[in-house]
Amino acid sequence: MRVALISDIHANLPALDAVLVEIGRRGDVDATYHLGDLVGYAPWPNEVVGRLRDAHIDGVSGNYDSTVASDYKHCGCRYEDPRQEELSHVSYAWTRANVSRETKTFLGALPFRIDLRPLGGHVAGPTITLVHGTPLNNVTYWTEDRPDSFCTKMAEAAGARAGDIIAFGHTHVPWHRVIGGAHFVNTGSVGRPKDGDWRAGFVVIGVDDSGKVQIDFERVEYDVDASIDAIRKSDLPDDFADYLRFGGRVPATT
């Protein structure tokens, strides 16, 4: 079985469409799931949710989804500097003002966690646990430089054993580690990468009949200019357009 995982779309419809086309073109993906943060930072929150609903793509709640749905005071995001904090509040206010009631209801109904058994419930084999941030909450940033002890703690919290997979997003940077036989997979971001590569990212996890796991990271070009133009024409800050252009690593200005 091969499962495509998409995360952190962040209302970037052209990026999502390109990824869905690529997944369909591959012809080797049995199911697709999302790992949350469907909205925020780009001007298509309702359209992104509508596209996922039309495609019958299930998934889990990201911090942006749950906070928008519950009208929380902020998005639960981490800020690297005061400017980022300022922009984050602008994005959150814009998103809350522009999501439809239907979208808000959809976001509020997303589960925190999904467990997949690729070989079926009657056969011993890997479990793929889907969360947004960590198995404990959807706001903690699980970055690649976390020590083995942190990953082991998260595996214990999820009930994951050797051979199992925990997949998550939230940091917008893809990576894969194996600790104690358990796989830890960050899917990266469809709509707002932070690793310097502007292309939309996703991951395909394969599990064969013997339980062997294969992790394939994919990047897809999309019409980033269309996303940039739409942001500039909206009430969202132009900074978000520059962010997409440079894959999250906007050159410093002097």
C-alpha positions as CSV (number, residue, x, y, z in Angstrom):
1,M,0.0,0.0,0.0
2,R,1.2,3.5,-0.8
3,V,-0.2,6.5,1.0
4,A,0.3,10.2,-0.1
5,L,0.5,12.7,2.8
6,I,0.0,16.4,2.2
7,S,0.3,19.0,4.9
8,D,0.4,22.8,5.6
9,I,-1.4,23.8,2.4
10,H,-2.1,27.2,4.0
11,A,-4.8,28.3,1.6
12,N,-2.5,28.0,-1.4
13,L,-4.8,26.6,-4.0
14,P,-2.5,26.5,-7.0
15,A,0.0,24.5,-5.0
16,L,-2.6,22.1,-3.8
17,D,-4.0,21.6,-7.3
18,A,-0.5,20.8,-8.6
19,V,0.1,18.2,-5.9
20,L,-3.2,16.5,-6.5
21,V,-2.5,16.3,-10.2
22,E,0.9,14.8,-9.5
23,I,-0.5,12.3,-7.1
24,G,-3.1,11.3,-9.7
25,R,-0.5,11.1,-12.5
26,R,1.7,8.7,-10.5
27,G,-0.9,6.0,-10.5
28,D,0.7,4.2,-7.6
29,V,-1.0,5.9,-4.7
30,D,-3.8,4.0,-2.9
31,A,-5.0,6.8,-0.6
32,T,-4.3,10.5,0.2
33,Y,-4.6,12.2,3.6
34,H,-3.8,15.7,4.8
35,L,-2.0,16.6,8.1
36,G,-3.7,19.9,8.7
37,D,-3.1,23.7,8.5
38,L,-5.4,24.0,5.5
39,V,-5.9,27.8,5.9
40,G,-3.9,30.9,6.7
41,Y,-1.4,33.2,4.8
42,A,-3.0,32.9,1.3
43,P,-6.4,33.9,-0.1
44,W,-8.1,30.6,-0.8
45,P,-9.2,29.1,2.5
46,N,-12.6,28.1,1.4
47,E,-11.5,26.9,-2.0
48,V,-8.8,24.6,-0.5
49,V,-11.3,23.1,1.9
50,G,-13.7,22.7,-0.9
51,R,-11.2,20.9,-3.1
52,L,-10.3,18.5,-0.3
53,R,-13.9,17.7,0.4
54,D,-14.7,17.2,-3.3
55,A,-11.7,14.8,-3.5
56,H,-12.8,13.0,-0.3
57,I,-9.4,13.5,1.3
58,D,-9.6,13.0,5.0
59,G,-7.1,14.3,7.5
60,V,-6.3,15.8,10.9
61,S,-6.6,19.2,12.5
62,G,-3.7,21.6,12.4
63,N,-3.2,24.4,14.9
64,Y,-4.5,26.9,12.4
65,D,-7.6,24.9,11.7
66,S,-8.5,24.3,15.3
67,T,-7.9,28.0,16.3
68,V,-9.9,29.4,13.4
69,A,-12.7,27.0,14.1
70,S,-12.8,27.9,17.8
71,D,-12.2,31.6,17.4
72,Y,-9.2,31.3,19.6
73,K,-7.2,34.5,20.4
74,H,-4.2,33.6,18.2
75,C,-3.2,30.8,15.7
76,G,-0.8,29.0,18.0
77,C,2.1,29.8,15.7
78,R,5.8,30.3,16.7
79,Y,7.5,33.6,15.8
80,E,11.1,34.1,15.0
81,D,11.0,37.9,15.3
82,P,8.6,40.7,16.1
83,R,7.8,41.2,12.4
84,Q,6.8,37.6,11.9
85,E,4.6,37.9,15.0
86,E,2.9,41.0,13.6
87,L,2.3,39.4,10.2
88,S,1.0,36.2,11.8
89,H,-1.7,38.2,13.6
90,V,-2.7,39.9,10.4
91,S,-3.0,36.6,8.6
92,Y,-5.1,35.1,11.4
93,A,-7.5,38.0,11.5
94,W,-7.9,38.0,7.7
95,T,-8.5,34.2,7.7
96,R,-11.1,34.4,10.5
97,A,-12.9,37.2,8.6
98,N,-12.9,35.4,5.3
99,V,-13.7,31.7,6.0
100,S,-17.3,30.7,5.3
101,R,-19.5,29.1,8.0
102,E,-19.2,25.9,6.1
103,T,-15.4,26.0,6.1
104,K,-15.3,26.8,9.8
105,T,-17.6,23.9,10.6
106,F,-15.4,21.6,8.5
107,L,-12.3,22.7,10.3
108,G,-13.8,22.2,13.7
109,A,-14.8,18.6,12.8
110,L,-11.3,17.5,11.9
111,P,-9.9,14.9,14.3
112,F,-6.7,15.3,16.2
113,R,-5.2,11.9,15.1
114,I,-5.8,9.2,12.5
115,D,-4.2,5.7,12.7
116,L,-3.8,3.7,9.5
117,R,-3.2,0.0,9.2
118,P,-1.9,-0.5,5.7
119,L,-1.9,-4.3,5.9
120,G,-5.4,-4.5,7.4
121,G,-6.5,-5.1,11.0
122,H,-6.1,-8.8,10.9
123,V,-2.4,-8.9,9.9
124,A,0.4,-7.8,12.1
125,G,2.2,-4.9,10.4
126,P,3.0,-1.2,10.7
127,T,0.7,1.4,12.0
128,I,0.9,4.9,10.4
129,T,-0.1,7.5,12.9
130,L,-1.1,10.9,11.4
131,V,-0.9,14.1,13.5
132,H,-0.1,17.7,12.8
133,G,2.5,18.7,15.4
134,T,3.1,15.8,17.8
135,P,1.0,13.0,19.3
136,L,0.5,15.2,22.4
137,N,-0.5,18.6,20.8
138,N,-0.6,20.3,17.4
139,V,1.5,23.3,18.4
140,T,4.9,21.9,19.4
141,Y,7.5,22.2,16.6
142,W,9.1,18.7,16.0
143,T,12.2,19.7,14.1
144,E,14.9,17.4,12.8
145,D,17.4,18.6,15.4
146,R,15.3,17.2,18.3
147,P,17.3,14.6,20.2
148,D,16.5,10.9,20.0
149,S,15.0,11.1,23.5
150,F,12.3,13.5,22.3
151,C,11.4,11.2,19.4
152,T,11.3,8.2,21.7
153,K,9.0,10.1,24.1
154,M,6.7,10.9,21.2
155,A,6.7,7.3,20.1
156,E,5.7,6.2,23.6
157,A,3.0,8.8,23.7
158,A,1.6,7.5,20.4
159,G,2.0,3.9,21.4
160,A,4.3,3.4,18.4
161,R,6.6,0.4,18.2
162,A,9.5,-0.7,16.0
163,G,8.3,-0.7,12.4
164,D,5.5,1.9,13.0
165,I,5.5,5.3,11.4
166,I,4.5,8.7,12.9
167,A,3.9,11.3,10.3
168,F,3.4,15.0,11.0
169,G,4.0,18.5,9.5
170,H,3.8,21.9,11.2
171,T,7.4,22.9,10.7
172,H,7.2,23.1,6.8
173,V,10.6,21.3,6.5
174,P,10.7,17.7,5.4
175,W,12.8,15.0,7.1
176,H,12.9,11.4,8.0
177,R,14.6,9.5,10.9
178,V,14.5,6.0,12.2
179,I,15.0,5.5,15.9
180,G,14.6,2.2,17.6
181,G,13.0,0.9,14.4
182,A,10.3,3.5,14.5
183,H,10.0,5.9,11.5
184,F,9.5,9.6,12.1
185,V,8.4,11.5,9.0
186,N,7.9,15.2,8.6
187,T,6.0,15.8,5.3
188,G,7.1,19.3,4.7
189,S,4.6,21.8,3.3
190,V,2.4,21.9,0.2
191,G,1.7,25.6,0.2
192,R,4.3,27.4,2.3
193,P,7.7,25.6,2.4
194,K,10.4,26.9,4.7
195,D,13.4,25.0,3.4
196,G,14.4,27.4,0.6
197,D,12.7,25.4,-2.1
198,W,9.6,27.1,-3.4
199,R,8.1,24.0,-4.9
200,A,5.1,22.3,-3.3
201,G,6.2,19.3,-1.1
202,F,4.5,16.0,-0.1
203,V,5.5,12.5,0.9
204,V,4.5,9.0,-0.2
205,I,4.8,6.2,2.3
206,G,4.9,2.7,1.0
207,V,4.4,-0.5,3.1
208,D,4.9,-3.8,1.3
209,D,3.3,-7.1,2.3
210,S,6.3,-7.9,4.6
211,G,5.9,-4.6,6.5
212,K,9.0,-3.0,4.9
213,V,8.6,0.8,4.8
214,Q,9.7,3.1,2.0
215,I,9.6,6.9,2.3
216,D,9.7,9.1,-0.8
217,F,9.8,12.9,-0.6
218,E,8.4,14.7,-3.6
219,R,8.5,18.3,-4.9
220,V,6.2,19.7,-7.6
221,E,6.5,23.0,-9.5
222,Y,3.3,25.0,-9.5
223,D,2.1,28.4,-10.7
224,V,3.7,30.3,-7.9
225,D,3.3,33.6,-9.8
226,A,-0.5,33.1,-9.6
227,S,-0.3,32.6,-5.9
228,I,1.9,35.7,-5.5
229,D,-0.3,37.8,-7.7
230,A,-3.4,36.8,-5.7
231,I,-1.8,37.6,-2.4
232,R,-0.7,41.0,-3.7
233,K,-4.2,41.8,-4.9
234,S,-5.7,40.8,-1.6
235,D,-5.6,42.5,1.8
236,L,-2.9,40.1,2.9
237,P,0.6,41.5,3.4
238,D,2.9,41.4,0.4
239,D,5.5,39.7,2.7
240,F,3.6,36.5,2.2
241,A,4.1,36.7,-1.5
242,D,7.9,37.1,-1.1
243,Y,7.9,34.2,1.3
244,L,6.5,31.9,-1.4
245,R,8.9,33.1,-4.0
246,F,11.9,32.2,-1.9
247,G,10.7,29.1,-0.1
248,G,10.6,30.8,3.2
249,R,14.1,32.2,3.1
250,V,13.6,35.8,1.9
251,P,17.0,37.5,1.3
252,A,17.8,40.2,3.9
253,T,17.5,43.8,2.6
254,T,20.0,46.5,3.5
